[in-house]
Amino acid sequence: MGMVGFRYWEMQRGKIPVPNSAKFDLSYRMRVFAEWEKKLWDEGKHWSIRFGTQTLRVAIMGMDRARIEMRKLIAKMEEALVKRHAKTPQGAPSFFLKDIAEHKKKMRIRPREIVDSSVFVDKT
């Protein structure tokens, strides 16, 4: 316990006994470690950002695909319910048939006929 306390005291005062040999140059090793750590940190940030964006992209694409499939499923279910409860088979009328129906409605409603240019007569 005394040795740990002594080491802690030396570290607080900035006096760490290190051999003075050339192959144990602590400042050089710390500088290399600091550069390596900085490169590792920067690359790690870039990698995590790329990974995060790709993960989000895949998740959004999956959710979009699921939404499309759910809409298809709902449409199929609606068609099945309509077919089950309809007495006669139904289909969407074409635009031509819609135009004919509108024309018939207009023909039933007779507009005022012009007798002469100044007098309108209603024949209903």
C-alpha positions as CSV (number, residue, x, y, z in Angstrom):
1,M,0.0,0.0,0.0
2,G,2.9,2.3,0.7
3,M,4.3,1.8,-2.8
4,V,1.0,2.8,-4.5
5,G,0.8,5.9,-2.3
6,F,4.4,6.8,-3.2
7,R,3.8,6.4,-6.9
8,Y,0.6,8.5,-6.7
9,W,2.5,11.2,-4.8
10,E,5.2,11.2,-7.5
11,M,2.7,11.4,-10.3
12,Q,1.0,14.3,-8.6
13,R,4.3,16.2,-8.3
14,G,5.3,15.3,-11.9
15,K,8.4,13.3,-10.7
16,I,8.2,9.9,-12.3
17,P,11.5,8.1,-12.2
18,V,12.3,6.9,-15.8
19,P,15.6,5.5,-17.0
20,N,17.6,7.9,-19.2
21,S,18.4,5.4,-22.0
22,A,17.9,6.3,-25.6
23,K,15.7,3.2,-26.3
24,F,13.3,4.2,-23.5
25,D,12.5,7.7,-24.8
26,L,9.1,8.3,-23.3
27,S,8.4,11.6,-25.0
28,Y,8.8,10.1,-28.5
29,R,6.6,7.2,-27.7
30,M,3.9,9.4,-26.2
31,R,4.0,11.6,-29.3
32,V,3.7,8.6,-31.6
33,F,0.8,7.3,-29.4
34,A,-0.9,10.7,-29.5
35,E,-0.7,10.8,-33.3
36,W,-1.9,7.3,-33.6
37,E,-4.8,8.0,-31.2
38,K,-5.8,11.1,-33.2
39,K,-5.9,9.2,-36.5
40,L,-7.8,6.3,-34.9
41,W,-10.3,8.8,-33.4
42,D,-10.8,10.6,-36.7
43,E,-11.2,7.4,-38.7
44,G,-13.5,6.0,-36.0
45,K,-15.7,9.1,-36.3
46,H,-15.9,8.9,-40.1
47,W,-16.6,5.1,-39.9
48,S,-19.3,5.5,-37.3
49,I,-21.0,8.4,-39.3
50,R,-20.9,6.3,-42.5
51,F,-22.2,3.2,-40.7
52,G,-25.0,5.2,-39.0
53,T,-26.2,6.8,-42.2
54,Q,-26.2,3.5,-44.0
55,T,-28.1,1.9,-41.1
56,L,-30.7,4.7,-41.2
57,R,-31.0,4.5,-44.9
58,V,-31.7,0.7,-44.8
59,A,-34.2,1.2,-42.0
60,I,-36.1,3.9,-43.9
61,M,-36.1,1.8,-47.0
62,G,-37.4,-1.1,-45.1
63,M,-40.1,0.9,-43.5
64,D,-41.1,2.4,-46.9
65,R,-41.3,-1.1,-48.4
66,A,-43.4,-2.3,-45.4
67,R,-45.8,0.7,-45.9
68,I,-46.2,-0.2,-49.6
69,E,-46.9,-3.8,-48.8
70,M,-49.4,-2.9,-46.2
71,R,-51.2,-0.6,-48.7
72,K,-51.4,-3.5,-51.1
73,L,-52.7,-5.8,-48.4
74,I,-55.4,-3.3,-47.4
75,A,-56.4,-2.9,-51.1
76,K,-56.7,-6.7,-51.5
77,M,-58.7,-6.9,-48.3
78,E,-61.1,-4.2,-49.4
79,E,-61.6,-5.9,-52.8
80,A,-62.3,-9.2,-51.0
81,L,-64.9,-7.5,-48.7
82,V,-66.6,-5.8,-51.6
83,K,-66.8,-9.0,-53.6
84,R,-68.1,-10.9,-50.7
85,H,-70.9,-8.4,-49.8
86,A,-71.8,-7.3,-53.3
87,K,-74.8,-8.9,-54.9
88,T,-73.7,-8.0,-58.4
89,P,-70.1,-7.9,-59.5
90,Q,-68.9,-4.3,-59.5
91,G,-66.3,-2.6,-61.5
92,A,-65.2,0.9,-61.9
93,P,-67.1,2.6,-64.8
94,S,-65.1,3.8,-67.7
95,F,-64.9,7.5,-68.5
96,F,-67.0,6.9,-71.6
97,L,-69.8,5.5,-69.5
98,K,-69.6,8.4,-67.0
99,D,-69.9,10.9,-69.9
100,I,-72.9,9.1,-71.3
101,A,-74.6,9.1,-67.8
102,E,-73.9,12.8,-67.4
103,H,-75.4,13.4,-70.9
104,K,-78.5,11.5,-70.0
105,K,-78.9,13.5,-66.8
106,K,-78.6,16.7,-68.8
107,M,-81.2,15.5,-71.3
108,R,-83.7,14.7,-68.5
109,I,-83.4,18.3,-67.3
110,R,-84.9,20.3,-70.1
111,P,-83.6,23.7,-70.3
112,R,-85.9,26.6,-71.2
113,E,-86.6,26.5,-74.9
114,I,-86.3,29.7,-76.9
115,V,-89.6,30.6,-78.6
116,D,-88.3,33.9,-80.0
117,S,-85.3,36.0,-79.0
118,S,-87.1,38.0,-76.4
119,V,-89.4,35.5,-74.6
120,F,-88.3,32.4,-72.8
121,V,-90.9,29.6,-72.2
122,D,-90.5,26.9,-69.6
123,K,-92.0,23.6,-70.7
124,T,-91.8,21.6,-67.5
